């Protein structure tokens, strides 16, 4: 899920080290010590929690926690409410999320009057919002292209009483239940866990891996990347992260991965924060002739999915349950017009997708069949 491009964070990263246990037997005098087996397994870390906090410390609820009564549904349907989307960019993920939201809005009798996208440009998003506000929507579903500038950008919507529903990234300083209704996102800790499960299993539970993380101060990717590390240490203690490299620019990942492979030739697997960034890693592996290196990442992407289906480096992708996410966003919008208190943060359940499950996984995430470039049909 590529959400926004924040400033680089200079915080240093600690490299995970495997903890080795050794047994030392001493004789009563000065006799030789007993030998420790060279292949003694490493001790698993403590089991991580799947709980996580939102950007303002919000506690997490699930899609099942969003419930409208029959009377509330009838009230919304009778209200002739309207909604609009003010997106940060366009992508398959955004389209699928909007598809899920539109279906739920239609079920609730809420008319969608506009949908805009901003190519990650805060100024374009501000202009789009001005245009949308002229249509007087009751609900705006959005994600801040830049949280800092969005604080002022969205203030006219707040002042007009529009119910803001946030996908993952709210304007800085905004609070759930005040300036916006609620945040909906995907369970980032479950995504990290699924990445760890798939990569560890593909490596047979042991081996050296690389870790390409999002080197920026962004609550979502920071916690998701850390969840991969934590769950790897717990589920596969003999999988060792021997190289960690951060990135802020997706275009730099090919060069970063090439250098990582040159310094660490025994690497057998790589985790990448999200799919479009993993495309550069895939190019580096192909250039190096390293078909033995397994890759996992987040988001369903046609390029990576085609590689996976054809037996390439990619062995697993973690989807965002995009249609479910849209359902959550639209339902939160109904909470807003009903003046009903919503959970501050709602997380939908992600799904692991492999070559064997690509058709069902694509359908479950995006609500459509995978493209011919993936399936070969």
Secondary structure, 3 states (H helix, E strand, C coil): CCCCCCCECCCCCCCCCCCCCCCCCCCCCCCCCCCCCCCCCCCCCCCCCCCCCCCCCCCEEEHHHCCCCHHHHHHHHCCCCEEEEECCCCCHHHHHHHHHHHHHHHHCCCEEEEEECCCCCHHHHHHHHHHHHCCCCCEEEECCCCHHHHHHHCHHHHHCCCEEEEECCCCCCCCECCCECEEEEECHHHHHHHHHHHHHHHCCCEEEEEEEEECECCHHHHHHHHHHHHHHHHHCCEEEEEEEEEECCHHHHHHHHHHHHHHCCCEEEEEECCHHHHHHHHHHHHHHCCCCCEEEEECCCHHHHHHHHCCCCEEEEEECCHHHHHHHHHHHHHHHHCCCCCCCEEEECCEEECHHHHHHHHHHHHCCCCCHHHHCC
